[in-house]
Amino acid sequence: MKKIFVISLLLAAATAYAQTQDPLDRDQSKYATYSFSKDDQYTVETPYQTVSVKQPKGKRVKNVIFMIGDGTGLTQWNVGWVANGGALNIDQMPVAGYSRTYCTDKLITDSCAGGTALSSGEKTKYGYIGIDEDAEPLESNLQYAQKKGMKTGVTVTCRINDATPADFCVHGPTRKDEEGLAAQYVDSGVDFISGGGTHFWNQRSDGRNLIEEMKAKGYTFVDKLEDIADAEGDKFLGLYDEYDLKPALDRGPILMESTMKAIEMLDNKKGFFLMVEGSQIDDWAHRNKVGYMCEELFDFDKVIGAVLEWAEKDGHTLVVVTADHNTGGLTLLKGSIEERNVKVHFSTKGHDGIVVPVFAFGPGAENFAGVHENAEIGQIVRKLMK
């Protein structure tokens, strides 16, 4: 009887252990060919080539491409720089500054309040999306661009109704109202929408099919990477996964393809405002997995390179790269630029209050130098768009 009892305990423990494993730790993954055996170490086998661009001489801001590396602080960028052999596309941005990220009621912010400050130029409470401290709607820079007759877009690697994209497009007191936030996109007027989250569009508790509603409004709907480039029309909705997109090496270059397609579709005489987010840098910093985090950062940085090359040729596009907050309390302990490896330490699975960098390229870039409140970044963008 005692032996049966012990075996039962062991089976129960094994079942509990299996149920607690991270569902994204998949053996059948392209990541299996990389060095992911330890969460605090990573080696890049094949570094990617970075671009070389020059700051345009023009002064007029026609277009704004606002890029957010969610949870991406100074150490994340430095870890990525070492792991890629001492080169990143972010190095090509001639102006750098810092942003303090605290919100009005907490020192350590979240993506809701952090993103709202960047999008609207006004700090707000923790958890608030596109609304002020009194829960009144704030006009985001994307919505301001719409009023000016500019085209607008958002492209992300999380669900499109998550905090950061929602901060630019819709309003709400909590990110938990995921169906409500998704529904607001139908009447948002945003020309280009790309990310994940089909569950909140066509598997809703109210029976609505928001995808069909968007198609009725003239949006071209795409749900596969290979269909992005050939999409036609002047309204675009791309949703590629039920919730957030798969990790970088598994999903393919969706962020790159969607960003360049957005630029193609939005470029016009009156200009455009495009928000691009490397959403899952934050996710993997939360999970304290440096290899996955690095690959998300590389995916984002490759898009930055392509955007900078396009902006250099255009001459009238302001590119801003920053973060809503820092995540993970990351420290670079040791590594080798030549061998492209890093060993790190995460001090937390949450956010922290360390300032985040702000990089700028194009006309008006000099305004982002120095130390800023995060809301000031949104204010500077608004001023340069006038």
TINU-830136 format. One line per field, with one value per residue (C-alpha): residue number from 0; residue in one letter; x, y, z. Coordinates in steps of 0.25 Angstrom, whole numbers. Layout:
BEGIN
pos: (NUM,...)
code: (a,...)
east: (X,...)
north: (Y,...)
up: (Z,...)
# end
This chain:
BEGIN
pos: (0,1,2,3,4,5,6,7,8,9,10,11,12,13,14,15,16,17,18,19,20,21,22,23,24,25,26,27,28,29,30,31,32,33,34,35,36,37,38,39,40,41,42,43,44,45,46,47,48,49,50,51,52,53,54,55,56,57,58,59,60,61,62,63,64,65,66,67,68,69,70,71,72,73,74,75,76,77,78,79,80,81,82,83,84,85,86,87,88,89,90,91,92,93,94,95,96,97,98,99,100,101,102,103,104,105,106,107,108,109,110,111,112,113,114,115,116,117,118,119,120,121,122,123,124,125,126,127,128,129,130,131,132,133,134,135,136,137,138,139,140,141,142,143,144,145,146,147,148,149,150,151,152,153,154,155,156,157,158,159,160,161,162,163,164,165,166,167,168,169,170,171,172,173,174,175,176,177,178,179,180,181,182,183,184,185,186,187,188,189,190,191,192,193,194,195,196,197,198,199,200,201,202,203,204,205,206,207,208,209,210,211,212,213,214,215,216,217,218,219,220,221,222,223,224,225,226,227,228,229,230,231,232,233,234,235,236,237,238,239,240,241,242,243,244,245,246,247,248,249,250,251,252,253,254,255,256,257,258,259,260,261,262,263,264,265,266,267,268,269,270,271,272,273,274,275,276,277,278,279,280,281,282,283,284,285,286,287,288,289,290,291,292,293,294,295,296,297,298,299,300,301,302,303,304,305,306,307,308,309,310,311,312,313,314,315,316,317,318,319,320,321,322,323,324,325,326,327,328,329,330,331,332,333,334,335,336,337,338,339,340,341,342,343,344,345,346,347,348,349,350,351,352,353,354,355,356,357,358,359,360,361,362,363,364,365,366,367,368,369,370,371,372,373,374,375,376,377,378,379,380,381,382,383,384,385)
code: (m,k,k,i,f,v,i,s,l,l,l,a,a,a,t,a,y,a,q,t,q,d,p,l,d,r,d,q,s,k,y,a,t,y,s,f,s,k,d,d,q,y,t,v,e,t,p,y,q,t,v,s,v,k,q,p,k,g,k,r,v,k,n,v,i,f,m,i,g,d,g,t,g,l,t,q,w,n,v,g,w,v,a,n,g,g,a,l,n,i,d,q,m,p,v,a,g,y,s,r,t,y,c,t,d,k,l,i,t,d,s,c,a,g,g,t,a,l,s,s,g,e,k,t,k,y,g,y,i,g,i,d,e,d,a,e,p,l,e,s,n,l,q,y,a,q,k,k,g,m,k,t,g,v,t,v,t,c,r,i,n,d,a,t,p,a,d,f,c,v,h,g,p,t,r,k,d,e,e,g,l,a,a,q,y,v,d,s,g,v,d,f,i,s,g,g,g,t,h,f,w,n,q,r,s,d,g,r,n,l,i,e,e,m,k,a,k,g,y,t,f,v,d,k,l,e,d,i,a,d,a,e,g,d,k,f,l,g,l,y,d,e,y,d,l,k,p,a,l,d,r,g,p,i,l,m,e,s,t,m,k,a,i,e,m,l,d,n,k,k,g,f,f,l,m,v,e,g,s,q,i,d,d,w,a,h,r,n,k,v,g,y,m,c,e,e,l,f,d,f,d,k,v,i,g,a,v,l,e,w,a,e,k,d,g,h,t,l,v,v,v,t,a,d,h,n,t,g,g,l,t,l,l,k,g,s,i,e,e,r,n,v,k,v,h,f,s,t,k,g,h,d,g,i,v,v,p,v,f,a,f,g,p,g,a,e,n,f,a,g,v,h,e,n,a,e,i,g,q,i,v,r,k,l,m,k)
east: (0,11,18,5,4,18,16,3,10,21,11,3,16,20,6,7,21,16,5,13,23,23,14,24,35,33,43,38,43,54,59,64,75,80,87,75,79,81,71,82,92,91,101,97,102,100,99,91,97,93,90,98,90,92,83,75,77,62,55,40,33,23,23,25,29,28,35,33,42,32,40,53,63,78,83,74,80,94,92,87,99,109,101,101,116,116,106,91,83,80,94,91,81,89,81,79,72,65,51,46,34,27,12,3,0,11,27,27,18,11,9,-4,0,14,8,-2,8,16,4,-4,7,0,3,-8,-12,-6,-15,-22,-22,-23,-31,-26,-27,-41,-44,-47,-42,-29,-26,-14,-4,-9,-23,-17,-11,-25,-31,-20,-24,-12,-13,-10,-6,-1,7,11,14,4,-11,-15,-25,-13,-8,1,-6,-19,-12,-11,-25,-35,-39,-42,-40,-34,-27,-35,-47,-41,-54,-58,-44,-44,-58,-54,-45,-57,-60,-45,-43,-28,-24,-14,-16,-7,-4,-11,-23,-34,-40,-46,-50,-58,-60,-67,-77,-86,-86,-81,-70,-62,-54,-66,-70,-56,-57,-71,-64,-54,-42,-34,-33,-20,-17,-4,10,11,-1,4,12,1,-10,-17,-26,-24,-30,-22,-26,-16,-18,-8,-11,-22,-15,-1,8,18,32,41,48,35,26,35,37,23,27,37,27,15,23,28,14,9,19,15,0,1,11,3,4,-2,7,5,7,11,13,22,24,33,23,30,43,35,29,42,49,37,40,55,59,70,71,56,58,70,63,51,60,67,54,51,64,64,51,58,68,59,51,63,67,53,53,67,62,49,56,43,41,43,47,46,50,47,41,29,37,48,46,53,64,74,89,100,110,120,121,129,127,136,129,115,111,105,102,92,84,70,66,51,40,33,35,46,47,60,60,59,66,60,66,63,66,61,56,54,62,70,58,59,73,74,66,50,38,31,19,29,33,18,18,30,24,11,19,27,14,8)
north: (0,10,7,10,23,27,24,32,44,44,43,55,63,60,64,77,80,78,87,98,98,110,106,114,105,96,85,86,100,107,111,97,100,111,112,113,102,113,124,134,131,133,132,137,127,136,151,160,171,185,197,210,223,238,248,256,271,274,281,279,267,261,247,241,226,224,211,205,194,189,187,191,198,202,188,181,189,187,172,171,179,169,157,162,164,179,185,189,198,206,211,219,228,241,247,240,244,238,236,235,226,227,229,238,229,219,220,207,208,198,198,205,217,217,216,227,237,234,234,246,255,254,244,236,226,212,203,214,213,226,233,244,243,246,235,245,242,247,250,242,247,236,242,256,252,247,261,267,258,249,234,225,211,202,189,180,166,165,165,178,181,180,192,199,199,202,214,220,216,214,218,210,209,195,185,174,178,172,170,184,190,181,186,201,198,196,211,216,220,215,211,200,190,178,169,157,154,148,142,156,159,146,138,148,146,156,148,160,157,169,164,164,177,183,176,183,196,194,187,176,165,157,145,140,145,141,150,163,168,166,172,183,195,206,200,188,178,167,157,146,138,135,143,149,145,133,136,143,131,123,134,139,154,158,171,175,171,178,191,192,189,200,210,207,208,220,229,241,256,259,250,238,234,220,213,200,192,181,176,163,168,171,157,150,159,156,141,144,137,145,137,139,153,156,150,159,171,167,165,179,185,179,187,199,197,196,208,217,213,218,230,234,234,241,252,257,246,247,233,232,219,218,209,210,205,195,181,170,178,172,173,169,160,156,152,154,163,154,141,148,142,148,144,152,153,157,163,163,157,170,184,194,209,211,222,217,222,231,230,240,241,251,265,270,259,269,271,258,260,261,256,256,252,241,250,261,251,251,266,268,259,267,280,275,270,284)
up: (0,4,-10,-17,-9,-13,-28,-27,-21,-32,-43,-37,-36,-50,-55,-47,-53,-67,-65,-60,-72,-81,-93,-102,-98,-111,-115,-129,-131,-140,-126,-124,-134,-125,-112,-102,-92,-81,-80,-75,-86,-101,-113,-127,-138,-150,-148,-157,-165,-161,-170,-172,-174,-173,-166,-176,-178,-179,-168,-171,-164,-173,-168,-154,-151,-136,-132,-118,-113,-101,-89,-96,-87,-88,-84,-94,-105,-100,-99,-113,-118,-112,-116,-131,-131,-127,-138,-138,-147,-135,-135,-148,-141,-139,-127,-113,-100,-88,-84,-69,-70,-56,-57,-48,-37,-37,-39,-47,-59,-68,-83,-82,-75,-81,-95,-93,-89,-102,-110,-105,-97,-84,-72,-66,-56,-56,-65,-72,-88,-95,-84,-74,-59,-59,-69,-80,-94,-99,-113,-117,-128,-137,-135,-137,-150,-155,-152,-161,-172,-171,-172,-160,-156,-145,-147,-135,-131,-119,-120,-127,-115,-105,-97,-106,-119,-112,-106,-120,-125,-115,-100,-88,-73,-73,-83,-78,-86,-98,-106,-104,-108,-121,-124,-124,-136,-145,-144,-141,-155,-155,-169,-166,-155,-153,-141,-134,-126,-136,-123,-120,-134,-138,-126,-117,-106,-113,-126,-134,-145,-146,-157,-166,-161,-165,-179,-181,-178,-189,-182,-189,-179,-178,-168,-174,-175,-190,-194,-188,-199,-210,-202,-210,-206,-197,-184,-178,-166,-163,-152,-152,-139,-129,-118,-119,-130,-129,-125,-135,-141,-142,-148,-159,-163,-161,-154,-165,-176,-170,-167,-181,-186,-177,-182,-196,-194,-185,-193,-199,-201,-187,-180,-170,-155,-153,-139,-140,-127,-124,-114,-109,-105,-92,-92,-91,-82,-72,-74,-72,-85,-91,-104,-108,-103,-112,-124,-122,-121,-134,-141,-137,-140,-154,-156,-151,-161,-173,-168,-167,-181,-186,-177,-182,-197,-193,-186,-179,-169,-154,-148,-133,-125,-110,-100,-91,-79,-75,-72,-64,-57,-67,-64,-74,-66,-76,-91,-103,-115,-124,-120,-119,-106,-93,-79,-72,-59,-57,-44,-46,-54,-54,-59,-53,-52,-59,-70,-84,-97,-108,-122,-133,-148,-158,-158,-143,-138,-129,-121,-114,-108,-93,-82,-83,-76,-85,-87,-93,-104,-109,-107,-116,-127,-127,-128,-140,-147,-147)
# end
